[in-house]
Amino acid sequence: MKNQSAELGKWGEDLAVKLLVSKGYAIRETNWKLPPLEIDVVAMKGTRIVFVEVKTRSNGEYDPVTAINRKKQANMIKAANTYLLSNELPNDVQFDVVLIVGTPDTGFSIDHIEDAFYPPLKKY
């Protein structure tokens, strides 16, 4: 089951990258990791660096939006901060979410939420 889930996730991330590129995003990295931190997609849109979380679910019984809770947001913010510091990037930051429901076999819907959330004003 884990293998199917990993395959679905990889498929969803590939779809998300194609969508982002079609919207003018330049992809810097995919699957950036510095355990335990992880960012699905790091991209540039103009002068902004964009950190993208991709959520893929095989069916609509589970709303992928619910997976982007405060804890997930805090982890993304920590990962983004680490990424920015390690790459010495002064750019403005944006957090996007790409939601995919479906499979390659059954068809799918894809939704890109730009500026999905803003980091709270505190130090991470």
GULO-775347 format. One record per residue (C-alpha): residue number from 1; x, y, z. Coordinates in nm, 4 decimals. Example, Ala and Ser with C-alpha at 12.3 -4.5 7.8 and 13.67 -1.06 7.14 Angstrom:
REM residues 2
+--------+----------+----------+----------+
! marmar !        x !        y !        z !
+--------+----------+----------+----------+
!      1 !   1.2300 !  -0.4500 !   0.7800 !
!      2 !   1.3670 !  -0.1060 !   0.7140 !
+--------+----------+----------+----------+
This chain:
REM residues 124
+--------+----------+----------+----------+
! marmar !        x !        y !        z !
+--------+----------+----------+----------+
!      1 !   0.0000 !   0.0000 !   0.0000 !
!      2 !   0.2852 !   0.2376 !   0.0844 !
!      3 !   0.4341 !   0.1860 !  -0.2627 !
!      4 !   0.1024 !   0.2773 !  -0.4289 !
!      5 !   0.0791 !   0.5856 !  -0.2092 !
!      6 !   0.4353 !   0.6880 !  -0.3002 !
!      7 !   0.3620 !   0.6344 !  -0.6699 !
!      8 !   0.0444 !   0.8434 !  -0.6460 !
!      9 !   0.2347 !   1.1177 !  -0.4637 !
!     10 !   0.5105 !   1.1215 !  -0.7268 !
!     11 !   0.2499 !   1.1353 !  -1.0052 !
!     12 !   0.0778 !   1.4269 !  -0.8279 !
!     13 !   0.4032 !   1.6168 !  -0.7834 !
!     14 !   0.4881 !   1.5690 !  -1.1524 !
!     15 !   0.1430 !   1.7058 !  -1.2448 !
!     16 !   0.1898 !   2.0002 !  -1.0099 !
!     17 !   0.5275 !   2.0857 !  -1.1659 !
!     18 !   0.3748 !   2.0797 !  -1.5158 !
!     19 !   0.0934 !   2.3086 !  -1.3995 !
!     20 !   0.3323 !   2.5509 !  -1.2297 !
!     21 !   0.5597 !   2.5674 !  -1.5356 !
!     22 !   0.2560 !   2.6351 !  -1.7562 !
!     23 !   0.1760 !   2.9314 !  -1.5277 !
!     24 !   0.5229 !   3.0799 !  -1.5618 !
!     25 !   0.6892 !   2.9400 !  -1.2517 !
!     26 !   1.0566 !   2.8439 !  -1.2834 !
!     27 !   1.1257 !   2.5250 !  -1.0873 !
!     28 !   1.4359 !   2.5438 !  -0.8671 !
!     29 !   1.4005 !   2.2111 !  -0.6904 !
!     30 !   1.1631 !   1.9255 !  -0.6224 !
!     31 !   1.1581 !   1.7124 !  -0.3092 !
!     32 !   1.4058 !   1.9270 !  -0.1188 !
!     33 !   1.4901 !   1.7566 !   0.2099 !
!     34 !   1.6926 !   1.8356 !   0.5155 !
!     35 !   1.5471 !   1.5806 !   0.7584 !
!     36 !   1.3067 !   1.6174 !   0.9142 !
!     37 !   1.2212 !   1.9152 !   0.6895 !
!     38 !   1.0832 !   1.8718 !   0.3382 !
!     39 !   0.9491 !   2.0926 !   0.0604 !
!     40 !   0.7677 !   1.9377 !  -0.2370 !
!     41 !   0.8486 !   2.2114 !  -0.4898 !
!     42 !   1.0653 !   2.5221 !  -0.4711 !
!     43 !   0.9995 !   2.7620 !  -0.7572 !
!     44 !   1.0464 !   3.1207 !  -0.8662 !
!     45 !   0.7673 !   3.3448 !  -0.9898 !
!     46 !   0.9147 !   3.6769 !  -1.0882 !
!     47 !   1.1275 !   3.7842 !  -0.7916 !
!     48 !   0.9367 !   3.5707 !  -0.5428 !
!     49 !   1.0538 !   3.2352 !  -0.4202 !
!     50 !   0.7537 !   3.0049 !  -0.3915 !
!     51 !   0.7317 !   2.7026 !  -0.1646 !
!     52 !   0.4670 !   2.4597 !  -0.2854 !
!     53 !   0.2982 !   2.1806 !  -0.0940 !
!     54 !   0.1385 !   1.9165 !  -0.3154 !
!     55 !  -0.1421 !   1.7004 !  -0.1795 !
!     56 !  -0.2704 !   1.4123 !  -0.3901 !
!     57 !  -0.5609 !   1.1873 !  -0.2987 !
!     58 !  -0.7006 !   0.9044 !  -0.5084 !
!     59 !  -1.0644 !   0.9943 !  -0.4431 !
!     60 !  -1.2827 !   1.2711 !  -0.3141 !
!     61 !  -1.3758 !   1.0930 !   0.0079 !
!     62 !  -1.0914 !   1.2789 !   0.1772 !
!     63 !  -1.0504 !   1.6513 !   0.1247 !
!     64 !  -0.6785 !   1.7218 !   0.0699 !
!     65 !  -0.7258 !   2.0768 !   0.2003 !
!     66 !  -0.7642 !   1.9358 !   0.5517 !
!     67 !  -0.4054 !   1.8046 !   0.5295 !
!     68 !  -0.2709 !   2.1623 !   0.5237 !
!     69 !  -0.3368 !   2.2265 !   0.8910 !
!     70 !  -0.1474 !   2.4642 !   1.1224 !
!     71 !   0.1142 !   2.1994 !   1.2038 !
!     72 !   0.1831 !   2.1369 !   0.8336 !
!     73 !   0.2006 !   2.5119 !   0.7720 !
!     74 !   0.4470 !   2.5547 !   1.0601 !
!     75 !   0.6634 !   2.2739 !   0.9190 !
!     76 !   0.6572 !   2.4335 !   0.5730 !
!     77 !   0.7553 !   2.7698 !   0.7209 !
!     78 !   1.0451 !   2.6132 !   0.9141 !
!     79 !   1.1611 !   2.4304 !   0.6009 !
!     80 !   1.1319 !   2.7474 !   0.3905 !
!     81 !   1.3290 !   2.9476 !   0.6453 !
!     82 !   1.6032 !   2.6829 !   0.6509 !
!     83 !   1.6090 !   2.6738 !   0.2707 !
!     84 !   1.6345 !   3.0528 !   0.2447 !
!     85 !   1.9136 !   3.0738 !   0.5011 !
!     86 !   2.1132 !   2.7842 !   0.3525 !
!     87 !   2.0904 !   2.9359 !   0.0037 !
!     88 !   2.1322 !   3.2966 !   0.1213 !
!     89 !   1.8207 !   3.4073 !  -0.0661 !
!     90 !   1.6714 !   3.7479 !   0.0198 !
!     91 !   1.3656 !   3.7046 !  -0.2014 !
!     92 !   1.0049 !   3.7687 !  -0.1078 !
!     93 !   0.8346 !   3.4443 !  -0.0145 !
!     94 !   0.5046 !   3.2895 !  -0.1172 !
!     95 !   0.3411 !   2.9656 !  -0.0021 !
!     96 !   0.1245 !   2.7825 !  -0.2555 !
!     97 !  -0.0696 !   2.4583 !  -0.2377 !
!     98 !  -0.1586 !   2.2280 !  -0.5265 !
!     99 !  -0.4456 !   1.9875 !  -0.4584 !
!    100 !  -0.5048 !   1.6861 !  -0.6821 !
!    101 !  -0.7910 !   1.4412 !  -0.6475 !
!    102 !  -0.7956 !   1.1354 !  -0.8730 !
!    103 !  -0.5570 !   0.8985 !  -1.0473 !
!    104 !  -0.4027 !   0.8639 !  -1.3928 !
!    105 !  -0.6582 !   0.5865 !  -1.4621 !
!    106 !  -0.9758 !   0.7503 !  -1.3317 !
!    107 !  -0.9090 !   1.1119 !  -1.4264 !
!    108 !  -0.8382 !   1.3911 !  -1.1852 !
!    109 !  -0.9077 !   1.7458 !  -1.0771 !
!    110 !  -0.6280 !   1.9861 !  -0.9910 !
!    111 !  -0.6500 !   2.3107 !  -0.7971 !
!    112 !  -0.3667 !   2.5591 !  -0.7456 !
!    113 !  -0.4058 !   2.7913 !  -0.4490 !
!    114 !  -0.1608 !   3.0808 !  -0.4729 !
!    115 !  -0.0653 !   3.2559 !  -0.1488 !
!    116 !  -0.2469 !   2.9787 !   0.0355 !
!    117 !  -0.1287 !   3.1090 !   0.3718 !
!    118 !   0.1031 !   3.3644 !   0.5231 !
!    119 !   0.3549 !   3.2936 !   0.7962 !
!    120 !   0.2564 !   3.4442 !   1.1304 !
!    121 !   0.4796 !   3.7168 !   1.2675 !
!    122 !   0.7008 !   3.5103 !   1.4917 !
!    123 !   1.0436 !   3.3601 !   1.4791 !
!    124 !   1.0907 !   3.0017 !   1.3631 !
+--------+----------+----------+----------+
